[in-house]
Amino acid sequence: MSQMGSRSSGVLARSLVFTVLVPGTVTVVAPYLLLPRGAGLAIGPAGLWGVPLIALGMGCYFWCVWDFALRGGGTPAPIDAPKRLVVTGPYRYVRNPMYLGVESLVVGEAILFSSWRLLEYAGLLAVCFHLFVVLYEERTLRKKFGMAYDGYCRTVSRWVPKRPSRQT
């Protein structure tokens, strides 16, 4: 295996560990603890509308992890962040697609299990994500990537996905 390939596989392995520990806790362990026992048995036809949101959230999260590893040379963990600014894939449309993916997954779970408690939890997560992004992450990225990150922020929205503008 080439040095580049082994480096990428190491980053992907560290990303998997982070994913199990952090998003895994947020999207699996916490919802399990918040749902009443036997909640899975109560899934009705209307709850199945949550499945596409769960799939979309998972797909978006893992696409971002892949781009972080291969294009950015890092993981989603703040202590092992990408070394290069990632502005491709979902990052072309919105600056925080990974958080939106996790949020979509939890909202999908709330719909799947018809759980107001999980929907409230999703709201709390949204507030926590926003505060983390504004108070820590954006400052850190601005220091690390400087003008490149400033330009990216001017052209790509923090939370609302939009079609990228054409370069002239």
N, CA, C and O of each residue as an XYZ file, in Angstrom:
672
protein
N       0.845     -1.177      0.000
C       0.000      0.000      0.000
C       0.885      1.234      0.000
O       1.889      1.266      0.712
N       0.545      2.233     -0.768
C       1.349      3.443     -0.836
C       1.258      4.212      0.476
O       0.355      4.000      1.285
N       2.228      5.117      0.663
C       2.235      5.920      1.889
C       0.965      6.760      1.977
O       0.397      6.898      3.060
N       0.504      7.329      0.848
C      -0.715      8.129      0.821
C      -1.920      7.268      1.181
O      -2.794      7.702      1.932
N      -1.969      6.046      0.649
C      -3.077      5.139      0.943
C      -3.117      4.726      2.398
O      -4.189      4.670      3.001
N      -1.951      4.436      2.970
C      -1.925      4.039      4.381
C      -2.264      5.215      5.285
O      -2.887      5.032      6.331
N      -1.860      6.425      4.891
C      -2.222      7.618      5.660
C      -3.734      7.827      5.639
O      -4.342      8.114      6.670
N      -4.337      7.680      4.451
C      -5.787      7.843      4.325
C      -6.534      6.782      5.122
O      -7.539      7.086      5.766
N      -6.057      5.542      5.087
C      -6.743      4.494      5.839
C      -6.617      4.727      7.337
O      -7.536      4.406      8.091
N      -5.486      5.283      7.780
C      -5.333      5.627      9.197
C      -6.300      6.724      9.612
O      -6.897      6.661     10.687
N      -6.454      7.729      8.756
C      -7.393      8.825      9.036
C      -8.819      8.283      9.045
O      -9.617      8.659      9.903
N      -9.142      7.412      8.107
C     -10.490      6.824      8.075
C     -10.754      5.979      9.316
O     -11.865      5.992      9.847
N      -9.748      5.246      9.784
C      -9.901      4.440     11.011
C     -10.142      5.337     12.221
O     -10.999      5.037     13.052
N      -9.393      6.440     12.327
C      -9.607      7.375     13.437
C     -10.980      8.037     13.332
O     -11.628      8.301     14.345
N     -11.418      8.303     12.102
C     -12.752      8.874     11.890
C     -13.834      7.914     12.346
O     -14.839      8.327     12.924
N     -13.626      6.628     12.084
C     -14.602      5.625     12.515
C     -14.697      5.575     14.036
O     -15.794      5.485     14.586
N     -13.559      5.632     14.715
C     -13.563      5.634     16.185
C     -14.314      6.856     16.697
O     -15.156      6.735     17.587
N     -14.017      8.036     16.145
C     -14.722      9.253     16.553
C     -16.221      9.115     16.296
O     -17.035      9.492     17.138
N     -16.584      8.575     15.134
C     -17.995      8.436     14.759
C     -18.743      7.548     15.742
O     -19.864      7.869     16.137
N     -18.142      6.450     16.134
C     -18.784      5.558     17.103
C     -18.948      6.263     18.445
O     -20.002      6.175     19.074
N     -17.901      6.964     18.882
C     -17.924      7.586     20.205
C     -18.817      8.821     20.301
O     -19.560      8.963     21.272
N     -18.758      9.721     19.311
C     -19.481     10.992     19.438
C     -20.820     10.964     18.692
O     -21.864     10.938     19.344
N     -20.836     10.968     17.354
C     -22.149     10.907     16.705
C     -22.925      9.633     17.069
O     -24.155      9.651     17.123
N     -22.214      8.535     17.317
C     -22.893      7.307     17.745
C     -23.631      7.497     19.055
O     -24.750      7.013     19.220
N     -23.014      8.194     19.976
C     -23.670      8.480     21.261
C     -24.852      9.415     21.056
O     -25.920      9.211     21.635
N     -24.660     10.450     20.226
C     -25.704     11.455     19.991
C     -26.901     10.868     19.252
O     -28.043     11.226     19.541
N     -26.648      9.964     18.293
C     -27.736      9.481     17.439
C     -28.274      8.098     17.801
O     -29.343      7.710     17.329
N     -27.553      7.357     18.625
C     -28.009      6.011     18.982
C     -28.235      5.882     20.488
O     -29.339      5.560     20.929
N     -27.196      6.132     21.269
C     -27.285      5.914     22.716
C     -28.295      6.870     23.354
O     -29.207      6.427     24.053
N     -28.141      8.173     23.120
C     -29.054      9.143     23.742
C     -30.508      8.903     23.329
O     -31.374      8.869     24.204
N     -30.820      8.733     22.031
C     -32.215      8.448     21.683
C     -32.742      7.161     22.334
O     -33.897      7.107     22.755
N     -31.911      6.149     22.413
C     -32.320      4.898     23.067
C     -32.705      5.175     24.518
O     -33.715      4.670     25.007
N     -31.900      5.974     25.198
C     -32.189      6.291     26.604
C     -33.400      7.203     26.762
O     -34.077      7.159     27.789
N     -33.680      8.031     25.754
C     -34.811      8.960     25.831
C     -36.147      8.312     25.473
O     -37.203      8.773     25.908
N     -36.096      7.252     24.685
C     -37.343      6.593     24.275
C     -37.854      5.676     25.384
O     -37.066      5.072     26.112
N     -39.187      5.576     25.509
C     -39.721      4.616     26.488
C     -39.425      3.188     26.026
O     -39.297      2.929     24.829
N     -39.319      2.276     26.971
C     -39.064      0.868     26.629
C     -40.170      0.363     25.698
O     -41.351      0.650     25.892
N     -39.754     -0.391     24.692
C     -40.715     -0.956     23.750
C     -41.159      0.013     22.676
O     -42.102     -0.285     21.942
N     -40.505      1.178     22.554
C     -40.924      2.184     21.574
C     -40.834      1.654     20.143
O     -41.638      2.039     19.294
N     -39.885      0.794     19.870
C     -39.735      0.252     18.523
C     -40.944     -0.543     18.080
O     -41.204     -0.665     16.883
N     -41.677     -1.077     19.018
C     -42.860     -1.860     18.677
C     -44.028     -0.989     18.248
O     -45.006     -1.492     17.696
N     -43.935      0.323     18.497
C     -45.051      1.222     18.210
C     -44.917      1.948     16.876
O     -45.687      2.867     16.599
N     -43.955      1.554     16.046
C     -43.752      2.252     14.779
C     -44.928      1.980     13.856
O     -45.252      0.832     13.552
N     -45.563      3.066     13.418
C     -46.694      2.949     12.506
C     -46.310      3.397     11.116
O     -45.173      3.812     10.890
N     -47.251      3.320     10.168
C     -46.959      3.717      8.781
C     -46.491      5.160      8.667
O     -45.612      5.452      7.856
N     -47.056      6.074      9.459
C     -46.648      7.483      9.399
C     -45.197      7.641      9.849
O     -44.482      8.515      9.359
N     -44.772      6.804     10.772
C     -43.405      6.881     11.269
C     -42.368      6.549     10.215
O     -41.212      6.958     10.323
N     -42.775      5.814      9.202
C     -41.823      5.429      8.146
C     -41.320      6.636      7.357
O     -40.323      6.533      6.643
N     -41.999      7.782      7.479
C     -41.521      9.005      6.832
C     -40.177      9.444      7.421
O     -39.461     10.236      6.808
N     -39.836      8.939      8.596
C     -38.550      9.267      9.198
C     -37.384      8.543      8.557
O     -36.244      8.999      8.653
N     -37.650      7.420      7.904
C     -36.567      6.611      7.322
C     -35.749      7.378      6.279
O     -34.520      7.316      6.326
N     -36.376      8.101      5.336
C     -35.562      8.861      4.377
C     -34.694      9.929      5.051
O     -33.572     10.176      4.610
N     -35.200     10.563      6.112
C     -34.391     11.557      6.825
C     -33.191     10.907      7.503
O     -32.096     11.470      7.518
N     -33.403      9.730      8.061
C     -32.304      8.992      8.691
C     -31.259      8.622      7.642
O     -30.062      8.807      7.861
N     -31.710      8.104      6.511
C     -30.784      7.718      5.438
C     -30.038      8.934      4.885
O     -28.831      8.868      4.652
N     -30.748     10.033      4.675
C     -30.126     11.257      4.179
C     -29.076     11.762      5.171
O     -27.973     12.140      4.777
N     -29.422     11.765      6.446
C     -28.485     12.221      7.472
C     -27.243     11.360      7.541
O     -26.129     11.876      7.621
N     -27.428     10.045      7.511
C     -26.270      9.135      7.551
C     -25.397      9.305      6.312
O     -24.172      9.371      6.408
N     -26.038      9.373      5.151
C     -25.288      9.530      3.907
C     -24.473     10.814      3.892
O     -23.307     10.816      3.500
N     -25.096     11.903      4.322
C     -24.413     13.192      4.348
C     -23.237     13.148      5.329
O     -22.140     13.600      5.001
N     -23.460     12.610      6.517
C     -22.396     12.528      7.519
C     -21.194     11.738      6.973
O     -20.055     12.198      7.053
N     -21.457     10.554      6.422
C     -20.346      9.722      5.959
C     -19.647     10.289      4.727
O     -18.447     10.084      4.547
N     -20.391     11.001      3.874
C     -19.760     11.675      2.734
C     -18.778     12.732      3.258
O     -17.662     12.857      2.753
N     -19.208     13.491      4.279
C     -18.339     14.516      4.870
C     -17.109     13.890      5.514
O     -16.001     14.406      5.364
N     -17.292     12.787      6.227
C     -16.152     12.099      6.846
C     -15.152     11.674      5.767
O     -13.943     11.841      5.928
N     -15.664     11.130      4.682
C     -14.821     10.693      3.565
C     -14.025     11.874      3.000
O     -12.816     11.770      2.789
N     -14.714     13.004      2.757
C     -14.035     14.187      2.235
C     -13.020     14.737      3.231
O     -11.934     15.162      2.836
N     -13.360     14.733      4.508
C     -12.405     15.186      5.528
C     -11.132     14.343      5.464
O     -10.025     14.880      5.503
N     -11.291     13.037      5.366
C     -10.141     12.137      5.370
C      -9.316     12.274      4.092
O      -8.102     12.469      4.154
N      -9.966     12.172      2.941
C      -9.224     12.124      1.683
C      -8.802     13.491      1.160
O      -7.711     13.631      0.606
N      -9.641     14.487      1.326
C      -9.314     15.826      0.802
C      -8.675     16.721      1.857
O      -7.803     17.536      1.556
N      -9.128     16.550      3.107
C      -8.629     17.418      4.161
C      -7.509     16.830      4.989
O      -6.805     17.562      5.684
N      -7.329     15.513      4.927
C      -6.278     14.870      5.702
C      -6.532     14.868      7.201
O      -5.590     14.908      7.993
N      -7.810     14.822      7.595
C      -8.142     14.821      9.013
C      -9.468     14.151      9.282
O     -10.068     13.543      8.396
N      -9.916     14.269     10.511
C     -11.153     13.618     10.958
C     -12.133     14.674     11.451
O     -11.775     15.849     11.532
N     -13.371     14.281     11.787
C     -14.319     15.236     12.370
C     -13.950     15.660     13.800
O     -14.494     16.642     14.305
N     -13.054     14.953     14.442
C     -12.667     15.278     15.816
C     -11.883     16.592     15.837
O     -10.925     16.743     15.080
N     -12.271     17.537     16.684
C     -11.547     18.812     16.746
C     -10.051     18.646     17.033
O      -9.252     19.476     16.598
N      -9.658     17.600     17.750
C      -8.237     17.402     18.049
C      -7.477     16.740     16.899
O      -6.256     16.604     16.970
N      -8.180     16.329     15.843
C      -7.559     15.675     14.685
C      -8.219     16.195     13.407
O      -8.515     15.434     12.485
N      -8.439     17.508     13.377
C      -9.190     18.144     12.291
C      -8.422     18.109     10.968
O      -7.210     17.893     10.955
N      -9.128     18.323      9.859
C      -8.458     18.371      8.560
C      -7.367     19.439      8.517
O      -7.483     20.504      9.122
N      -6.314     19.117      7.786
C      -5.198     20.050      7.621
C      -5.436     21.011      6.464
O      -4.840     22.087      6.408
N      -6.315     20.617      5.538
C      -6.674     21.455      4.396
C      -8.161     21.771      4.467
O      -8.960     20.928      4.874
N      -8.533     22.983      4.071
C      -9.924     23.411      4.068
C     -10.717     22.597      3.051
O     -10.354     22.546      1.876
N     -11.794     21.962      3.496
C     -12.631     21.143      2.622
C     -13.827     21.982      2.168
O     -14.633     22.421      2.989
N     -13.934     22.200      0.861
C     -15.024     23.008      0.308
C     -15.698     22.284     -0.864
O     -16.340     22.912     -1.706
N     -15.544     20.966     -0.905
C     -16.128     20.159     -1.974
C     -17.261     19.313     -1.410
O     -17.529     19.340     -0.209
N     -17.921     18.565     -2.281
C     -19.017     17.704     -1.838
C     -20.114     18.535     -1.190
O     -20.454     19.605     -1.694
N     -20.672     18.062     -0.085
C     -21.740     18.815      0.590
C     -21.291     20.205      1.055
O     -22.119     21.100      1.228
N     -19.992     20.384      1.254
C     -19.468     21.677      1.706
C     -19.563     22.756      0.626
O     -19.333     23.931      0.912
N     -19.892     22.383     -0.589
C     -20.138     23.381     -1.652
C     -21.468     24.087     -1.425
O     -21.661     25.208     -1.896
N     -22.382     23.443     -0.712
C     -23.748     23.945     -0.557
C     -24.022     24.590      0.797
O     -24.864     25.482      0.907
N     -23.310     24.138      1.827
C     -23.536     24.640      3.184
C     -22.264     24.380      3.992
O     -21.574     23.385      3.772
N     -21.959     25.281      4.928
C     -20.695     25.157      5.665
C     -20.697     24.058      6.716
O     -19.627     23.613      7.130
N     -21.851     23.611      7.157
C     -21.913     22.643      8.260
C     -22.777     21.423      7.930
O     -23.691     21.094      8.687
N     -22.502     20.757      6.821
C     -23.356     19.634      6.439
C     -23.292     18.448      7.400
O     -24.258     17.694      7.518
N     -22.174     18.279      8.080
C     -22.062     17.159      9.005
C     -23.057     17.315     10.164
O     -23.730     16.360     10.554
N     -23.136     18.527     10.701
C     -24.106     18.785     11.776
C     -25.530     18.632     11.253
O     -26.390     18.084     11.944
N     -25.785     19.111     10.038
C     -27.119     18.971      9.454
C     -27.468     17.506      9.230
O     -28.625     17.112      9.379
N     -26.474     16.700      8.874
C     -26.705     15.267      8.707
C     -27.109     14.614     10.014
O     -28.057     13.831     10.054
N     -26.392     14.933     11.087
C     -26.728     14.380     12.403
C     -28.113     14.865     12.825
O     -28.912     14.087     13.347
N     -28.397     16.132     12.604
C     -29.710     16.698     12.961
C     -30.828     15.996     12.180
O     -31.869     15.662     12.747
N     -30.610     15.776     10.888
C     -31.593     15.077     10.058
C     -31.855     13.673     10.583
O     -32.996     13.213     10.622
N     -30.792     13.004     10.982
C     -30.912     11.644     11.508
C     -31.772     11.630     12.774
O     -32.657     10.784     12.905
N     -31.526     12.549     13.702
C     -32.283     12.571     14.962
C     -33.740     12.982     14.719
O     -34.647     12.431     15.342
N     -33.969     13.931     13.831
C     -35.358     14.299     13.497
C     -36.058     13.097     12.855
O     -37.224     12.827     13.141
N     -35.344     12.384     11.991
C     -35.913     11.169     11.391
C     -36.282     10.134     12.445
O     -37.320      9.480     12.343
N     -35.432      9.986     13.456
C     -35.744      9.061     14.556
C     -36.986      9.525     15.324
O     -37.826      8.712     15.709
N     -37.093     10.833     15.540
C     -38.264     11.374     16.242
C     -39.538     11.051     15.471
O     -40.552     10.684     16.064
N     -39.485     11.186     14.155
C     -40.651     10.862     13.325
C     -40.909      9.360     13.331
O     -42.047      8.919     13.492
N     -39.854      8.582     13.157
C     -39.989      7.126     13.118
C     -40.667      6.588     14.381
O     -41.539      5.722     14.310
N     -40.252      7.112     15.530
C     -40.784      6.624     16.806
C     -41.925      7.484     17.348
O     -42.388      7.273     18.469
N     -42.382      8.465     16.540
C     -43.461      9.380     16.971
C     -43.175      9.927     18.368
O     -44.019      9.852     19.261
N     -41.981     10.474     18.544
C     -41.511     10.887     19.866
C     -41.279     12.395     19.951
O     -40.366     12.940     19.332
N     -42.133     13.049     20.737
C     -41.926     14.473     21.002
C     -40.633     14.680     21.785
O     -39.949     15.690     21.615
N     -40.312     13.736     22.624
C     -39.095     13.831     23.433
C     -37.855     13.872     22.529
O     -36.939     14.659     22.766
N     -37.828     13.027     21.502
C     -36.695     13.053     20.566
C     -36.688     14.337     19.733
O     -35.622     14.846     19.386
N     -37.865     14.857     19.415
C     -37.930     16.112     18.673
C     -37.386     17.259     19.525
O     -36.679     18.128     19.015
N     -37.709     17.267     20.804
C     -37.151     18.270     21.718
C     -35.629     18.112     21.814
O     -34.890     19.097     21.824
N     -35.185     16.875     21.882
C     -33.750     16.588     21.918
C     -33.076     17.122     20.649
O     -31.987     17.692     20.720
N     -33.720     16.938     19.487
C     -33.176     17.455     18.231
C     -33.063     18.977     18.288
O     -32.090     19.546     17.795
N     -34.052     19.634     18.886
C     -33.989     21.089     19.048
C     -32.825     21.511     19.932
O     -32.122     22.475     19.627
N     -32.624     20.787     21.025
C     -31.500     21.067     21.918
C     -30.168     20.859     21.190
O     -29.239     21.653     21.344
N     -30.083     19.794     20.404
C     -28.871     19.553     19.613
C     -28.607     20.703     18.650
O     -27.466     21.140     18.502
N     -29.652     21.194     17.996
C     -29.493     22.293     17.034
C     -28.907     23.517     17.731
O     -28.018     24.172     17.186
N     -29.393     23.830     18.920
C     -28.865     24.968     19.677
C     -27.401     24.725     20.048
O     -26.561     25.611     19.893
N     -27.103     23.527     20.537
C     -25.719     23.192     20.911
C     -24.785     23.247     19.706
O     -23.679     23.779     19.805
N     -25.218     22.704     18.573
C     -24.404     22.744     17.361
C     -24.121     24.195     16.964
O     -22.984     24.552     16.655
N     -25.162     25.021     16.975
C     -24.999     26.417     16.573
C     -23.998     27.129     17.486
O     -23.099     27.822     17.009
N     -24.157     26.956     18.778
C     -23.248     27.609     19.721
C     -21.815     27.125     19.541
O     -20.885     27.930     19.580
N     -21.625     25.828     19.345
C     -20.282     25.286     19.143
C     -19.653     25.862     17.873
O     -18.484     26.247     17.867
N     -20.438     25.915     16.806
C     -19.935     26.431     15.532
C     -19.557     27.904     15.661
O     -18.475     28.305     15.233
N     -20.436     28.706     16.244
C     -20.205     30.145     16.324
C     -19.110     30.503     17.341
O     -18.270     31.363     17.075
N     -19.123     29.851     18.487
C     -18.197     30.239     19.555
C     -16.819     29.576     19.469
O     -15.842     30.117     19.988
N     -16.733     28.420     18.824
C     -15.444     27.738     18.763
C     -14.970     27.474     17.329
O     -13.896     27.915     16.922
N     -15.787     26.754     16.586
C     -15.324     26.223     15.308
C     -14.967     27.303     14.289
O     -13.911     27.232     13.660
N     -15.833     28.297     14.119
C     -15.552     29.332     13.116
C     -14.298     30.130     13.479
O     -13.508     30.467     12.598
N     -14.111     30.432     14.747
C     -12.897     31.151     15.173
C     -11.651     30.317     14.882
O     -10.646     30.828     14.388
N     -11.735     29.030     15.195
C     -10.600     28.133     14.975
C     -10.268     28.023     13.493
O      -9.099     28.074     13.114
N     -11.286     27.873     12.658
C     -11.062     27.749     11.209
C     -10.533     29.050     10.622
O      -9.703     29.034      9.713
N     -11.012     30.176     11.139
C     -10.534     31.477     10.666
C      -9.035     31.637     10.980
O      -8.275     32.137     10.151
N      -8.622     31.211     12.173
C      -7.200     31.286     12.549
C      -6.363     30.333     11.696
O      -5.255     30.672     11.279
N      -6.894     29.157     11.443
C      -6.138     28.125     10.732
C      -6.031     28.389      9.233
O      -4.969     28.201      8.640
N      -7.148     28.830      8.614
C      -7.182     28.947      7.148
C      -7.259     30.383      6.639
O      -7.200     30.607      5.430
N      -7.390     31.355      7.531
C      -7.331     32.773      7.177
C      -8.273     33.222      6.084
O      -9.479     32.982      6.142
N      -7.698     33.887      5.072
C      -8.502     34.491      4.011
C      -9.282     33.457      3.203
O     -10.367     33.753      2.704
N      -8.746     32.269      3.073
C      -9.466     31.227      2.327
C     -10.785     30.908      3.024
O     -11.814     30.744      2.369
N     -10.753     30.820      4.348
C     -11.989     30.536      5.094
C     -12.925     31.739      5.056
O     -14.137     31.566      4.931
N     -12.393     32.945      5.161
C     -13.235     34.145      5.081
C     -13.982     34.193      3.748
O     -15.179     34.477      3.711
N     -13.273     33.915      2.661
C     -13.912     33.898      1.343
C     -14.977     32.823      1.250
O     -16.045     33.044      0.678
N     -14.688     31.665      1.809
C     -15.656     30.566      1.830
C     -16.912     30.987      2.594
O     -18.028     30.707      2.156
N     -16.734     31.651      3.725
C     -17.884     32.099      4.531
C     -18.728     33.131      3.786
O     -19.946     33.179      3.959
N     -18.089     33.950      2.963
C     -18.843     34.952      2.201
C     -19.708     34.322      1.118
O     -20.721     34.900      0.723
N     -19.322     33.146      0.633
C     -20.049     32.551     -0.495
C     -20.934     31.365     -0.124
O     -21.803     30.978     -0.905
N     -20.722     30.779      1.067
C     -21.485     29.584      1.455
C     -22.154     29.838      2.810
O     -21.512     30.279      3.763
N     -23.442     29.552      2.872
C     -24.239     29.774      4.080
C     -23.855     28.821      5.210
O     -23.435     27.689      4.967
N     -24.004     29.292      6.439
C     -23.685     28.478      7.614
C     -24.643     27.300      7.745
O     -24.191     26.178      7.975
N     -25.948     27.515      7.608
C     -26.933     26.468      7.902
C     -27.907     26.157      6.774
O     -28.417     25.039      6.712
N     -28.182     27.097      5.886
C     -29.208     26.884      4.854
C     -28.526     26.524      3.542
O     -27.873     27.370      2.929
N     -28.671     25.270      3.104
C     -28.023     24.874      1.842
C     -28.551     25.688      0.661
O     -29.747     25.959      0.554
N     -27.641     26.062     -0.207
C     -28.041     26.748     -1.436
C     -27.093     26.351     -2.546
O     -25.973     25.901     -2.306
N     -27.559     26.524     -3.744
C     -26.766     26.184     -4.921
C     -25.533     27.095     -4.978
O     -25.644     28.304     -4.776
N     -24.365     26.515     -5.252
C     -23.152     27.346     -5.309
C     -23.252     28.354     -6.450
O     -23.806     28.062     -7.510
N     -22.707     29.540     -6.213
C     -22.693     30.553     -7.272
C     -21.606     30.176     -8.285
O     -20.594     29.565     -7.944
N     -21.846     30.550     -9.503
C     -20.875     30.267    -10.555
C     -19.704     31.234    -10.426
O     -19.885     32.421    -10.155
N     -18.509     30.705    -10.626
C     -17.314     31.540    -10.616
C     -17.246     32.289    -11.949
O     -17.436     31.693    -13.010
N     -16.977     33.593    -11.890
C     -16.865     34.356    -13.151
C     -15.431     34.679    -13.453
O     -15.141     35.313    -14.468
